[in-house]
Amino acid sequence: MDMSSVHYNANGVMSMHGMAGMHMEMSTMDPATMPSVTDVGTPMTREGSGTSWMPDADTAYAHMFGRGDDMEMTHGALWGRFVHTATPRGADALVAPGWLMYMRTHPTSAAAQVGLRAMVTPDPFSVGGQGYPLLFQSGEQWHDQPLHDAQHPHDFVSELSLTYSGRLQNAHSASLYVGYPGEPALGPPAYMHREIAYDLASAPIGHHWQDATHITFGVVTAGIASTKFKAEASAFTGREPNEARYNFDPVHLDSHSARLSWNPNAFVAAQASYGFISSPEALAPLLNVRRSSASVLYTRPLGFDASWTHALVWGRNDATDGERANAFLYETEYRRNGNAVFARFEQVQKSGMELVLAPPLAETTYYLGAYTVGVVHDLPHRSGKTVGGMGLSVTLNTKPAALNAAYGAGAPVSFDVFYRLRSAPLVGQRSSR
């Protein structure tokens, strides 16, 4: 991909001109003004997971090409990880999580388009049904037993969705999104689609309080958007994916959600959402959850593949058994010249039952913390090609003394050594590498 002219516009959005080497002539196409796959009225740089919004100034790690009037794009990441969690409930593991996404838009008129997205992951065979070690993580099951202190693998087909969107008067647009699987309008962009996830592969321990609906077998979302606001509502299947990770689960549109998104400028993306989730866990079929979420994402571009990103996320589950719990997350990454430093700080409330503890520990709710810092160095690579990187992250896990019998005394320390492959940056200023 030849980027002969790159600049920032008045809002700080990275754009480029003179792109060559496509299947069709794309020299006049600017990713900051090209339409999102899920909404012809918003820019491609704003597109997050499902129908969520990211800051316009985010770096897109992708390969873009064209076919006729269609725009096509692929992006993804793959890790080789050695994970060490040192407690009586911890484990060591060598795993290779990852994902690959294909996106395509096809204009049906001057003001409307159809969008397609397909996403697959090697998790079922490269991570295994029991997942990878992650202290204090909970949710889903394996061999009909609830998982704890491990992140479950994602389904082989993680998204297969179609969207029809069209421009309205007064700079508005409307869209209809159908996914099987897909992601409803609930929560922030899923953790694996935020920029830090290209370097920090572990899921947040508050995942099931914030963005666990990112793989849902049966979603219908309708939305209307302006240049800065979007309101949308979804009907979706509440049950989380079962442990058979290669099949397509039954559709039951028994849950609903609504989300308001706000991008006041190129650097900020905020959302607030609420949803009713019917029977999310197969092992607790009578338990329903009302989930609330709010988040603010901020990106400050600093050049080609250089930026400083931040995310503040809050999620809350109100279960019909009376349990109420919150999860708070802050994550940040500073990237420049092929090097990055990143951090994720979390505080989560989880019950002893959620952690699969025996009575009497199961009857109490605990405040848990996970404080991660890490570094990654990109290896030399050709411009526009897949980027390899070596990295390390260390996590301090905090807990109350009441859990010493289960997790040992003190604050356990985990670490992760990894090799990562990801798509090259799509837009920005030319690197000095």
C-alpha positions in Angstrom: 0.0 0.0 0.0 1.6 3.3 -1.1 0.7 6.3 1.0 2.0 9.2 -0.9 0.2 11.9 1.1 -0.8 11.7 4.7 -2.2 14.4 7.0 -4.5 15.2 9.9 -7.7 17.2 9.2 -8.9 19.9 11.5 -10.5 17.4 13.9 -7.3 15.4 14.2 -8.5 12.5 12.0 -5.7 10.7 10.1 -6.3 10.5 6.4 -4.4 9.6 3.3 -4.5 10.0 -0.5 -2.6 8.5 -3.4 -3.2 4.8 -2.3 -2.2 2.4 -5.0 -2.0 -1.4 -5.4 -5.8 -2.0 -4.9 -7.9 -4.1 -7.1 -9.6 -0.9 -8.2 -8.5 2.7 -8.2 -8.9 4.0 -4.6 -6.7 7.1 -4.8 -9.6 9.4 -3.9 -10.8 7.3 -1.0 -10.1 8.6 2.5 -10.7 6.1 5.4 -11.9 9.0 7.6 -14.7 9.7 5.1 -15.4 6.1 3.8 -18.6 4.6 5.2 -18.6 2.2 8.0 -19.7 -1.3 7.2 -22.6 -1.0 9.7 -23.8 2.5 8.8 -23.3 4.3 5.5 -23.7 7.6 7.4 -20.7 7.3 9.7 -16.9 7.0 8.9 -15.1 3.7 8.7 -12.6 4.8 11.3 -15.5 5.0 13.9 -16.5 1.3 13.5 -16.2 -0.9 16.6 -17.5 -4.3 17.4 -21.1 -5.0 16.6 -22.7 -1.5 15.9 -20.6 0.3 18.6 -18.5 3.4 18.0 -14.8 4.0 18.5 -13.0 7.4 18.4 -12.6 8.5 14.8 -8.9 9.0 15.5 -8.2 5.4 16.3 -5.5 3.6 14.2 -7.0 0.9 12.0 -4.9 -2.2 11.8 -6.2 -3.7 8.6 -5.7 -4.5 5.0 -8.1 -2.7 2.6 -8.8 -3.4 -1.0 -11.6 -3.1 -3.5 -13.6 -5.1 -6.0 -15.8 -3.1 -8.4 -17.8 -0.6 -6.4 -17.3 -2.7 -3.2 -14.9 -2.0 -0.4 -13.3 -5.0 1.4 -11.2 -5.1 4.4 -9.5 -7.8 6.6 -7.9 -7.5 10.0 -7.0 -9.8 12.8 -4.4 -10.9 15.4 -2.8 -14.1 16.7 -0.8 -14.7 19.8 1.5 -17.4 21.1 1.3 -17.0 24.9 2.8 -18.7 27.9 0.6 -17.8 30.9 1.6 -18.3 34.5 -0.8 -17.8 37.5 0.7 -18.8 40.8 -2.0 -19.7 43.3 -3.6 -22.9 44.5 -6.3 -22.2 41.9 -3.9 -21.0 39.2 -2.2 -22.9 36.3 0.4 -22.6 33.6 -0.6 -22.8 29.9 0.8 -22.4 26.4 -2.1 -21.1 24.3 -2.7 -19.3 20.9 -5.8 -17.2 21.0 -6.7 -15.0 18.0 -9.2 -13.8 15.5 -9.6 -12.9 11.8 -12.4 -10.6 10.4 -13.6 -10.0 6.9 -15.7 -7.0 6.1 -17.4 -5.8 2.8 -19.7 -3.1 1.7 -21.8 -3.0 -1.4 -23.6 0.2 -2.4 -27.3 -0.4 -3.5 -27.8 3.3 -4.4 -26.1 6.6 -4.0 -27.4 6.8 -0.4 -27.6 3.2 0.8 -25.5 0.1 1.2 -25.4 -3.5 2.4 -22.6 -4.5 4.8 -21.2 -7.9 5.6 -19.0 -9.0 8.4 -17.6 -12.4 9.2 -15.3 -13.2 12.1 -13.6 -16.5 13.1 -11.2 -17.5 15.9 -8.9 -20.5 16.4 -9.8 -20.5 20.2 -11.7 -23.8 20.3 -8.5 -25.8 19.3 -5.7 -23.4 20.1 -6.9 -22.5 23.6 -9.1 -25.5 24.4 -12.5 -25.9 26.0 -11.2 -25.2 29.5 -9.9 -21.8 28.4 -6.7 -20.1 29.5 -5.7 -19.3 33.1 -6.9 -15.9 34.3 -7.2 -15.4 38.1 -10.7 -14.3 39.3 -12.3 -14.7 35.9 -15.7 -16.4 35.8 -18.5 -17.2 33.4 -19.7 -20.0 31.1 -18.9 -23.6 31.6 -16.9 -26.7 30.5 -18.1 -30.3 30.8 -21.3 -28.9 32.5 -19.2 -27.3 35.3 -18.9 -23.6 35.8 -15.5 -22.1 34.8 -13.5 -20.2 37.3 -10.0 -18.6 37.2 -10.0 -19.2 33.5 -11.2 -17.3 30.4 -13.5 -19.4 28.2 -12.6 -19.8 24.5 -14.7 -18.0 22.0 -16.8 -19.7 19.3 -15.2 -20.6 16.0 -17.7 -18.4 14.2 -17.7 -15.3 16.4 -19.7 -13.0 14.0 -21.7 -13.4 10.9 -23.8 -10.3 10.2 -25.6 -8.3 7.6 -26.5 -4.6 7.8 -28.6 -2.4 5.6 -28.2 1.3 6.1 -29.2 4.5 4.3 -28.8 8.2 4.5 -31.7 10.3 5.7 -32.2 14.1 5.5 -30.3 16.5 7.7 -27.1 14.4 7.9 -28.9 11.5 9.6 -28.8 7.8 8.7 -30.7 4.7 9.7 -29.5 1.1 9.9 -30.7 -2.4 10.5 -28.2 -5.0 11.7 -28.8 -8.8 11.9 -26.3 -11.1 13.4 -26.1 -14.9 13.8 -23.9 -14.6 15.8 -23.6 -10.9 16.4 -23.4 -8.3 19.1 -26.4 -6.3 20.5 -26.4 -2.6 21.4 -25.2 -3.2 25.0 -21.9 -2.1 26.5 -18.7 -0.6 25.0 -16.8 -1.9 22.0 -15.8 -5.4 23.1 -12.4 -5.7 24.7 -10.9 -7.6 21.8 -11.7 -4.7 19.4 -10.3 -1.9 21.5 -6.8 -0.8 20.4 -5.0 -2.2 23.5 -6.2 -5.7 22.6 -3.7 -5.9 19.8 -1.0 -6.1 22.5 -2.9 -7.3 25.7 -4.7 -10.5 24.8 -6.2 -11.3 28.2 -9.9 -10.6 28.8 -10.8 -8.2 31.6 -12.0 -10.0 34.7 -15.1 -7.7 34.5 -15.9 -9.1 31.0 -19.2 -10.6 32.1 -20.3 -7.3 33.6 -19.3 -5.1 30.7 -19.2 -6.6 27.2 -19.9 -10.4 27.4 -22.7 -10.2 24.8 -20.2 -9.6 22.0 -21.0 -13.2 20.7 -24.7 -13.7 20.7 -26.6 -16.2 18.6 -29.4 -14.1 17.3 -29.3 -10.3 17.2 -31.5 -7.7 15.5 -30.5 -4.0 16.0 -32.2 -0.9 14.6 -30.4 2.5 14.9 -30.6 6.1 13.8 -27.5 8.3 13.8 -26.4 11.9 13.3 -22.8 13.1 12.9 -22.3 12.9 16.7 -25.1 10.8 18.2 -26.6 7.4 17.7 -29.6 5.8 19.4 -30.2 2.1 18.9 -32.2 -0.8 20.3 -31.7 -4.6 20.1 -33.6 -7.8 20.5 -31.3 -10.7 21.1 -30.8 -14.2 22.5 -29.9 -13.9 26.2 -28.3 -17.3 26.6 -24.5 -17.2 26.3 -22.8 -19.6 23.8 -22.7 -23.2 24.9 -19.5 -25.2 25.2 -19.9 -26.8 21.7 -17.8 -24.1 20.1 -18.2 -25.1 16.4 -22.0 -25.1 16.1 -24.7 -22.4 15.9 -26.9 -22.2 19.0 -30.7 -21.8 18.9 -32.2 -18.3 18.4 -34.5 -17.0 21.1 -35.1 -13.2 20.9 -36.0 -13.1 24.6 -33.8 -10.2 25.6 -33.5 -6.5 24.8 -31.2 -3.5 25.1 -30.8 0.1 24.2 -27.7 2.3 23.8 -27.0 5.9 23.2 -23.6 6.7 21.7 -21.9 10.1 21.5 -18.8 11.1 19.6 -18.3 14.9 20.4 -15.1 15.1 18.4 -12.6 12.9 16.6 -10.9 11.8 19.8 -13.7 10.7 22.1 -16.4 8.0 22.0 -18.8 7.6 24.9 -21.8 5.4 25.4 -24.5 4.5 28.0 -26.6 1.4 27.7 -29.0 -0.9 29.5 -30.2 -4.4 28.8 -32.4 -7.2 30.1 -30.7 -10.6 29.6 -32.8 -13.7 29.9 -31.1 -16.7 31.4 -27.5 -16.0 30.3 -26.0 -19.0 32.1 -27.1 -22.5 31.2 -26.2 -23.7 34.7 -28.6 -21.2 36.2 -31.5 -21.2 33.8 -33.9 -19.3 36.1 -31.5 -16.4 36.7 -32.0 -13.2 34.6 -29.7 -10.2 34.6 -30.3 -6.5 34.1 -27.0 -5.0 32.9 -26.1 -1.3 32.9 -23.0 0.1 31.3 -21.2 3.4 30.6 -17.8 4.1 29.0 -15.6 6.8 27.6 -12.8 6.0 25.1 -10.2 8.6 24.2 -7.5 8.4 21.5 -4.8 11.0 20.9 -2.9 10.3 17.6 0.8 11.1 17.6 1.8 9.9 14.0 1.9 6.7 12.0 1.2 3.8 14.4 1.8 6.2 17.3 -0.9 7.2 19.7 -2.0 7.3 23.4 -5.3 5.6 24.1 -7.5 5.5 27.2 -10.7 3.7 28.2 -12.9 4.0 31.2 -15.6 1.4 31.5 -18.2 0.7 34.1 -20.6 -2.3 34.1 -23.2 -3.5 36.6 -25.2 -6.7 36.8 -28.5 -6.7 38.8 -29.6 -10.4 39.0 -33.0 -11.6 39.8 -31.6 -13.5 42.8 -30.9 -10.2 44.4 -27.2 -10.1 43.7 -25.9 -6.7 42.6 -22.3 -6.2 41.5 -20.2 -3.6 39.8 -17.0 -3.8 37.6 -14.7 -0.8 36.9 -11.9 -0.8 34.3 -9.3 1.7 33.2 -6.9 0.8 30.4 -4.3 2.8 28.5 -1.6 2.3 25.9 1.2 4.5 24.6 2.6 3.5 21.3 5.5 5.0 19.3 8.2 3.8 16.9 7.2 0.2 17.1 7.2 0.1 20.9 4.3 0.2 23.3 3.7 0.3 27.0 0.2 -0.6 28.3 -1.8 -1.0 31.5 -5.2 -2.2 32.7 -6.5 -1.6 36.2 -9.7 -3.3 37.4 -11.9 -3.5 40.4 -14.7 -6.1 40.4 -17.3 -7.3 42.9 -17.8 -11.1 42.6 -19.6 -13.5 44.8 -18.1 -16.7 46.2 -20.6 -18.6 44.2 -19.5 -16.9 41.0 -15.9 -18.0 41.9 -17.2 -21.5 42.5 -16.1 -21.5 46.1 -17.5 -23.9 48.8 -19.7 -22.7 51.6 -19.3 -20.6 53.7 -17.1 -18.6 51.2 -19.7 -19.0 48.5 -22.2 -16.8 50.5 -20.2 -13.6 50.4 -19.4 -10.9 47.8 -15.7 -9.9 47.5 -13.9 -6.9 46.1 -11.2 -8.2 43.7 -8.5 -6.4 41.8 -6.3 -7.0 38.7 -3.6 -4.5 37.9 -1.7 -5.3 34.7 1.3 -3.5 33.1 3.2 -4.6 30.0 5.4 -3.8 27.1 5.7 -5.0 23.5 8.3 -4.4 20.8 7.4 -4.8 17.1 9.9 -6.7 15.1 11.2 -5.3 11.8 8.7 -5.8 9.0 7.9 -4.5 5.5 5.5 -1.6 5.2 1.9 -2.7 4.9 2.7 -6.3 5.9 1.7 -8.3 9.0 3.5 -7.1 12.1 5.1 -9.4 14.6 5.9 -8.4 18.2 7.4 -9.7 21.4 6.0 -8.8 24.8 5.5 -9.3 28.5 2.8 -8.4 30.9 2.6 -8.8 34.7 -0.5 -8.7 36.8 -0.9 -8.1 40.5 -4.2 -9.7 41.8 -5.6 -8.3 45.0 -8.2 -9.9 47.2 -9.5 -9.9 50.8 -7.8 -12.1 53.4 -11.0 -14.1 53.6 -9.9 -15.8 50.4 -6.5 -16.8 51.6 -7.7 -20.4 52.1 -8.6 -20.6 48.4 -5.9 -18.4 46.7 -3.1 -18.4 49.2 -1.8 -15.5 51.3 -1.0 -12.1 49.9 -1.5 -10.7 46.4 -0.8 -13.3 43.7 1.3 -12.3 40.8 0.7 -13.6 37.3 2.7 -13.0 34.1 2.3 -13.6 30.4 5.1 -13.9 27.8 3.9 -13.7 24.2 4.6 -13.4 20.5 1.9 -11.5 18.6 1.0 -11.1 14.9 -1.4 -8.4 13.8 -2.4 -6.5 10.7 -0.4 -3.5 9.7 -1.7 0.1 10.4 -4.0 1.2 7.6 -3.7 5.0 8.0 -1.4 7.5 9.5 2.0 9.1 9.0 4.8 7.0 7.6 6.8 5.3 10.3 10.5 6.0 10.8 11.2 2.2 10.7 
